[in-house]
Amino acid sequence: MFNIQEFIEENLTEGYLNHAFFKNQVKIFALNYLNRGQIEQECFDRITQFVEDN
């Protein structure tokens, strides 16, 4: 079954690593997904921590 949360997390983190997105873009995108209920707080926290660590 397709998991939208995993898809979003994977694409945002990979997009950051390959320079498709800037740090602030990833954070804004993640916040928008969180506000729309497409990801949960834990996923948002993992994404934002990932961009801070990398």
N, CA, C and O of each residue as an XYZ file, in Angstrom:
216
protein
N       0.833     -1.169      0.000
C       0.000      0.000      0.000
C       0.888      1.248      0.000
O       1.937      1.271      0.644
N       0.471      2.251     -0.706
C       1.235      3.492     -0.822
C       1.155      4.286      0.473
O       0.069      4.497      1.014
N       2.304      4.721      0.965
C       2.368      5.509      2.192
C       2.811      6.924      1.831
O       3.985      7.151      1.540
N       1.886      7.868      1.848
C       2.174      9.243      1.446
C       3.204      9.882      2.360
O       4.043     10.653      1.895
N       3.159      9.580      3.651
C       4.107     10.169      4.590
C       5.538      9.758      4.267
O       6.434     10.602      4.256
N       5.763      8.478      4.004
C       7.096      8.008      3.634
C       7.549      8.637      2.322
O       8.709      9.026      2.183
N       6.642      8.737      1.367
C       6.947      9.341      0.074
C       7.393     10.791      0.248
O       8.394     11.209     -0.334
N       6.661     11.549      1.040
C       6.983     12.962      1.265
C       8.330     13.088      1.963
O       9.176     13.876      1.541
N       8.533     12.324      3.019
C       9.788     12.408      3.769
C      10.977     12.054      2.886
O      11.988     12.756      2.889
N      10.858     10.982      2.142
C      11.948     10.548      1.278
C      12.263     11.591      0.201
O      13.430     11.885     -0.059
N      11.244     12.133     -0.410
C      11.476     13.088     -1.488
C      11.994     14.431     -0.987
O      12.811     15.058     -1.661
N      11.548     14.878      0.159
C      12.081     16.126      0.703
C      13.543     15.974      1.120
O      14.358     16.856      0.853
N      13.880     14.858      1.774
C      15.261     14.683      2.213
C      16.192     14.436      1.027
O      17.303     14.966      0.998
N      15.763     13.649      0.063
C      16.590     13.427     -1.116
C      16.716     14.702     -1.950
O      17.779     14.987     -2.501
N      15.640     15.454     -2.037
C      15.684     16.714     -2.756
C      16.652     17.690     -2.121
O      17.317     18.454     -2.820
N      16.734     17.671     -0.807
C      17.693     18.527     -0.113
C      19.123     18.067     -0.386
O      20.006     18.884     -0.644
N      19.342     16.757     -0.328
C      20.693     16.230     -0.547
C      21.203     16.477     -1.962
O      22.396     16.712     -2.155
N      20.320     16.429     -2.948
C      20.784     16.633     -4.326
C      20.611     18.080     -4.787
O      20.691     18.383     -5.978
N      20.371     18.965     -3.818
C      20.308     20.415     -4.034
C      19.133     20.860     -4.899
O      19.187     21.922     -5.519
N      18.087     20.065     -4.944
C      16.872     20.476     -5.637
C      16.096     21.481     -4.789
O      15.381     22.331     -5.320
N      16.243     21.376     -3.452
C      15.574     22.278     -2.516
C      16.601     22.872     -1.561
O      17.582     22.220     -1.205
N      16.370     24.102     -1.157
C      17.165     24.729     -0.107
C      16.589     24.329      1.250
O      15.465     23.835      1.336
N      17.374     24.549      2.308
C      16.951     24.189      3.657
C      15.596     24.802      4.005
O      14.705     24.107      4.493
N      15.442     26.095      3.755
C      14.187     26.756      4.112
C      13.012     26.245      3.293
O      11.890     26.187      3.796
N      13.248     25.876      2.046
C      12.174     25.316      1.226
C      11.674     24.011      1.824
O      10.466     23.792      1.917
N      12.586     23.152      2.227
C      12.205     21.863      2.803
C      11.375     22.084      4.063
O      10.369     21.407      4.275
N      11.795     23.025      4.894
C      11.060     23.295      6.129
C       9.662     23.837      5.834
O       8.697     23.446      6.489
N       9.550     24.715      4.874
C       8.239     25.269      4.503
C       7.348     24.189      3.903
O       6.175     24.082      4.260
N       7.896     23.392      2.998
C       7.115     22.301      2.415
C       6.630     21.350      3.498
O       5.464     20.956      3.510
N       7.535     20.980      4.413
C       7.173     20.047      5.483
C       6.075     20.639      6.369
O       5.145     19.934      6.760
N       6.177     21.913      6.680
C       5.154     22.555      7.502
C       3.809     22.566      6.779
O       2.770     22.342      7.401
N       3.819     22.818      5.493
C       2.580     22.790      4.717
C       1.960     21.396      4.723
O       0.746     21.257      4.879
N       2.787     20.364      4.555
C       2.270     18.992      4.606
C       1.708     18.674      5.988
O       0.681     18.005      6.108
N       2.383     19.153      7.030
C       1.907     18.940      8.392
C       0.562     19.628      8.600
O      -0.363     19.029      9.148
N       0.451     20.860      8.175
C      -0.797     21.610      8.340
C      -1.959     20.995      7.574
O      -3.109     21.109      7.997
N      -1.670     20.345      6.456
C      -2.719     19.688      5.668
C      -3.016     18.275      6.161
O      -3.915     17.610      5.645
N      -2.266     17.819      7.155
C      -2.507     16.487      7.709
C      -1.932     15.363      6.881
O      -2.310     14.206      7.063
N      -1.018     15.680      5.970
C      -0.429     14.645      5.135
C       0.764     13.965      5.796
O       1.138     12.855      5.418
N       1.363     14.634      6.789
C       2.402     14.019      7.607
C       2.075     14.311      9.068
O       1.313     15.227      9.379
N       2.663     13.519      9.949
C       2.465     13.701     11.381
C       3.631     14.496     11.961
O       4.658     14.681     11.308
N       3.461     14.958     13.181
C       4.480     15.773     13.845
C       5.833     15.069     13.889
O       6.864     15.707     13.682
N       5.845     13.770     14.155
C       7.105     13.025     14.238
C       7.849     13.057     12.912
O       9.072     13.195     12.886
N       7.125     12.931     11.826
C       7.728     12.984     10.499
C       8.279     14.379     10.229
O       9.389     14.522      9.715
N       7.513     15.397     10.571
C       7.968     16.778     10.424
C       9.263     16.993     11.198
O      10.204     17.603     10.690
N       9.306     16.489     12.426
C      10.497     16.639     13.262
C      11.701     15.937     12.638
O      12.806     16.479     12.660
N      11.506     14.741     12.083
C      12.604     14.020     11.432
C      13.124     14.789     10.232
O      14.334     14.878     10.025
N      12.223     15.342      9.443
C      12.635     16.097      8.244
C      13.426     17.332      8.633
O      14.498     17.583      8.081
N      12.912     18.102      9.575
C      13.616     19.328      9.962
C      14.946     19.017     10.643
O      15.921     19.743     10.449
N      14.996     17.949     11.437
C      16.269     17.562     12.055
C      17.262     17.118     10.990
O      18.452     17.417     11.088
N      16.786     16.415      9.985
C      17.651     15.955      8.900
C      18.337     17.130      8.195
O      19.546     17.098      7.961
N      17.569     18.156      7.862
C      18.187     19.288      7.147
C      19.127     20.063      8.061
O      20.117     20.622      7.590
N      18.839     20.106      9.348
C      19.751     20.772     10.280
C      21.071     19.992     10.428
O      22.139     20.590     10.555
N      20.984     18.664     10.412
C      22.181     17.823     10.575
C      23.024     17.713      9.309
O      24.209     17.387      9.371
N      22.409     17.987      8.162
C      23.136     17.827      6.896
C      23.359     19.176      6.285
O      23.953     19.277      5.212
